[in-house]
């Protein structure tokens, strides 16, 4: 997220919105198409239905098929 935005403003806004750390990290990982991190956050109990400050879910942020598959079937994160 920092690499894309160039500063911490978006991160600060998401934290201010009251998102749990695990959910915030899931959204960030999904937006960066980071399958290992998405799997880790799912195993840690992240809520796949949580929305970012723009109203998007992790599934809507992701574009990578492997990440989308994990989000569609979070049970697969256990074996990832």
Buried (B, 14 or more C-beta within 10 A) or exposed (E): BEEEEEEEEBBEEBEEEEBEEBBBBBBBBBBBBBBEBBBBBBEEEBBBEBBBEEEBBBBBBBEBEBBBBBBEEBEBBEEB
